[in-house]
Amino acid sequence: MGVEPGETSDSARIAVLGLGYVGCVTAACLAHLGHTVIGIDRDEFKVKSILDGKAPFYEPGLEEIVQNTVAAGRLSAAVSLAEGLERSEIALICVGTPSAKNGNLSLEQLRRVVDEITCLLAKRSRSLTVGIRSTVYPGTCEEVVLAPLSHYRNVFVVSNPEFLREGTAVKDFMEPSLLVVGGSDTAAVTRVAALYSCLPITPCLVTLRTAELIKYACNAFHAVKVAFANEIGTLAANLEIDGAQVMDTLCRDSVLNISPAYLKPGFAFGGSCLPKDLRALTYRASRLDLKLPLLESVLPSNERHLQRAIDIIQELPARRLGVFGLAFKEDTDDLRESPVVTLLEQLIGKGRKLRVFDAHIVPDRIYGSNQRYLLSAIPHISHLFDASLEQLLGWADHLVIAQKPSSEFAAQISSSGLPVTDLVSTVRAPQFVAEPAAGA
Ligand SMILES: NC(=O)c1ccc[n+]([C@@H]2O[C@H](COP(=O)([O-])OP(=O)(O)OC[C@H]3O[C@@H](n4cnc5c(N)ncnc54)[C@H](O)[C@@H]3O)[C@@H](O)[C@H]2O)c1
C-alpha cells in the first residue's frame, strides 16, 4: 500500500460524517496517513464497531487499518456530532445520497447533517472547513450546504468527491486515480487538498460545481464503457468472434482509443466513416435480432447535438452569417456527411443570408462523391463561397466557427472583432447551454 502509517507532516483534526463505505474508508485511511480523525454516524453499531477496532463491513484491508489507527489513538468514533466537531477543523460529509423514487437523488441525509452542523455553529468561534465527499448534483454544495452555512463567519465549503470502488476501496484511496477539490476559497481548497499531500497524486483544483460534475461524468463514463464493451461482446458472440480479444486489442491503441482523443466537448461528428460504420453495425445487429441500445443511440445523439447548434444559430440576431469551415474537420476537403453541410442546408432553408470559407475547398475543384454529396444538399453552394477568410470577415456581421481554425486563422478572426459563435470550442461551449427542457 505505498504509504507508511502516520506519514503526513501536516496532520489535521478531521470529523468524518457518515461511516458507510465511503466515510469509514475515508476516516480510517486519513487516520492511517497521520491525521486525527473522529467518525460520526447515527448508527450505533458502526460507531461501536470502530471503537472496538473493527471495520463495520467487509472491505479488503480495512479491518487492519481500523484496528491499527484506533490502537494508535488516531481514529475514534461517536454518535454525537457535537463531540465530532468539538476539536475538528475539517468536517468531511460522507452521508448517503440514494435514488429517490422518481430517479432524482435524495438529499434528505445531506440536508439533515447540514442542519445539525448549522445548529452547532451558533456556539462555535473557531473556523470550520466543510468538505462534501458524497456524490451530489452540480449546484447542491452551493444551495444545500453553502447557503445555510454562509451566515457564519469562518465557515468554508469545498467539494471533494470520492472515486473509490467497493472491493478495492482502501487501495483506491491510497493509490488514487484522481483527486479533485473544488471551491472558491483558495485557502480552504488548499487545506482539504493538503490532507492527501503524501499520496502519489496531484490534486485537480476546480470550482465547486465543476468538482460535482466531474464525479457524475466519471461514473457516467464508466457505465458507458461497461455497456459499450457488453454490446460489442454480445455482437461478437453472435458472430462467433472472441469479444474479449476484440476489446483487448481495442485497448492496445492508447493514441485514439484509451486516450483523451475524441473526449472533448465540441461539434457533432461526421465524415465518411463514423456515421456509415455505426449504421452498418447496428443494421447488421438488427438482422441478428440483436438490440444494441447504446450503439443505436449514438447517431440520434449526434443529430440532436447538430440540431442544438442550428437552433442556437437561428436565434442569433445576425443578418450576415459567415461560416468558417465546411469539411467535417480541419485539414481535409472531405465533405461526405459533414455536419456543416447539414447546418448550412437548414439555415439556407430558413432564409438566412450566409457565406462560407474553407481553406481546403475550392468549389470548382470538388468532384466525385464529395461533389455529389454537396450539390445534392446545397445545389448553388458555389455562389456562397468566399476565396479568403479576409473576404468572409469583411462581409459577415457574425462568424460561426464550425471547424478548428489554424493559429493564423484564429488570430485573423480574433483581430476582426466580429462576434463569434464557436461550435468547436474545446475550452467552453456556452452556446450549448440554451436547450429548452423537453416539453417546456
Ligand atoms: N459506495 C461507493 O462505492 C461510493 C463511491 C464513491 C462515492 N460514493 C458516494 O458517497 C456517498 C456515501 O456512500 P456510501 O456508500 O458510503 O453510503 P452509505 O449509505 O453506506 O453510508 C452513509 C452513512 O451515513 C450515515 N448518516 C446518514 N445521515 C447521517 C447523519 N445525519 N449523521 C451521521 N451519520 C449519518 C448513515 O447511517 C450511513 O452509515 C454517496 O453520495 C455515494 O453516492 C459512494
The ligand as an SDF file (V2000), in Angstrom:
LIG
                    3D

 44 48  0  0  0  0  0  0  0  0999 V2000
  -20.1470    3.2900   -2.1610 N   0  0  0  0  0  0  0  0  0  0  0  0
  -19.3240    3.6880   -3.0860 C   0  0  0  0  0  0  0  0  0  0  0  0
  -18.6350    2.9010   -3.7370 O   0  0  0  0  0  0  0  0  0  0  0  0
  -19.1560    5.1520   -3.3690 C   0  0  0  0  0  0  0  0  0  0  0  0
  -18.0360    5.6050   -4.0650 C   0  0  0  0  0  0  0  0  0  0  0  0
  -17.8860    6.9510   -4.2920 C   0  0  0  0  0  0  0  0  0  0  0  0
  -18.8610    7.8430   -3.8620 C   0  0  0  0  0  0  0  0  0  0  0  0
  -19.9610    7.3750   -3.2070 N   0  0  0  0  0  0  0  0  0  0  0  0
  -20.9330    8.3480   -2.7200 C   0  0  0  0  0  0  0  0  0  0  0  0
  -20.5980    8.6090   -1.3480 O   0  0  0  0  0  0  0  0  0  0  0  0
  -21.7770    8.8150   -0.5650 C   0  0  0  0  0  0  0  0  0  0  0  0
  -21.8270    7.7990    0.5600 C   0  0  0  0  0  0  0  0  0  0  0  0
  -21.9160    6.4970    0.0210 O   0  0  0  0  0  0  0  0  0  0  0  0
  -21.8750    5.2160    0.9470 P   0  0  0  0  0  0  0  0  0  0  0  0
  -21.9440    4.0480    0.0310 O   0  0  0  0  0  0  0  0  0  0  0  0
  -20.7650    5.3310    1.8970 O   0  0  0  0  0  0  0  0  0  0  0  0
  -23.2710    5.4020    1.7120 O   0  0  0  0  0  0  0  0  0  0  0  0
  -23.8040    4.5270    2.9380 P   0  0  0  0  0  0  0  0  0  0  0  0
  -25.2890    4.5450    2.8230 O   0  0  0  0  0  0  0  0  0  0  0  0
  -23.0810    3.2270    3.0110 O   0  0  0  0  0  0  0  0  0  0  0  0
  -23.3550    5.3660    4.2310 O   0  0  0  0  0  0  0  0  0  0  0  0
  -23.9480    6.5730    4.6170 C   0  0  0  0  0  0  0  0  0  0  0  0
  -23.7760    6.6680    6.1260 C   0  0  0  0  0  0  0  0  0  0  0  0
  -24.1850    7.9510    6.5430 O   0  0  0  0  0  0  0  0  0  0  0  0
  -24.8140    7.8160    7.7980 C   0  0  0  0  0  0  0  0  0  0  0  0
  -25.6270    9.0030    8.0520 N   0  0  0  0  0  0  0  0  0  0  0  0
  -26.6950    9.4360    7.3610 C   0  0  0  0  0  0  0  0  0  0  0  0
  -27.1730   10.5860    7.9030 N   0  0  0  0  0  0  0  0  0  0  0  0
  -26.3710   10.8650    8.9500 C   0  0  0  0  0  0  0  0  0  0  0  0
  -26.3200   11.9180    9.9090 C   0  0  0  0  0  0  0  0  0  0  0  0
  -27.2280   12.9080    9.9020 N   0  0  0  0  0  0  0  0  0  0  0  0
  -25.3590   11.8880   10.8460 N   0  0  0  0  0  0  0  0  0  0  0  0
  -24.4500   10.8970   10.8890 C   0  0  0  0  0  0  0  0  0  0  0  0
  -24.4420    9.8660   10.0140 N   0  0  0  0  0  0  0  0  0  0  0  0
  -25.3820    9.8580    9.0420 C   0  0  0  0  0  0  0  0  0  0  0  0
  -25.6300    6.5430    7.6520 C   0  0  0  0  0  0  0  0  0  0  0  0
  -26.0070    5.9930    8.8930 O   0  0  0  0  0  0  0  0  0  0  0  0
  -24.6350    5.6600    6.8900 C   0  0  0  0  0  0  0  0  0  0  0  0
  -23.8270    4.9120    7.7590 O   0  0  0  0  0  0  0  0  0  0  0  0
  -22.9220    8.7210   -1.5590 C   0  0  0  0  0  0  0  0  0  0  0  0
  -23.2220   10.0110   -2.0170 O   0  0  0  0  0  0  0  0  0  0  0  0
  -22.3690    7.8820   -2.6840 C   0  0  0  0  0  0  0  0  0  0  0  0
  -23.0120    8.1430   -3.9080 O   0  0  0  0  0  0  0  0  0  0  0  0
  -20.1090    6.0490   -2.9360 C   0  0  0  0  0  0  0  0  0  0  0  0
  1  2  1  0
  2  3  2  0
  2  4  1  0
  4  5  1  0
  4 44  2  0
  5  6  2  0
  6  7  1  0
  7  8  2  0
  8  9  1  0
  8 44  1  0
  9 10  1  0
  9 42  1  0
 10 11  1  0
 11 12  1  0
 11 40  1  0
 12 13  1  0
 13 14  1  0
 14 15  2  0
 14 16  1  0
 14 17  1  0
 17 18  1  0
 18 19  2  0
 18 20  1  0
 18 21  1  0
 21 22  1  0
 22 23  1  0
 23 24  1  0
 23 38  1  0
 24 25  1  0
 25 26  1  0
 25 36  1  0
 26 27  1  0
 26 35  1  0
 27 28  2  0
 28 29  1  0
 29 30  1  0
 29 35  2  0
 30 31  1  0
 30 32  2  0
 32 33  1  0
 33 34  2  0
 34 35  1  0
 36 37  1  0
 36 38  1  0
 38 39  1  0
 40 41  1  0
 40 42  1  0
 42 43  1  0
M  CHG  2   8   1  16  -1
M  END
$$$$
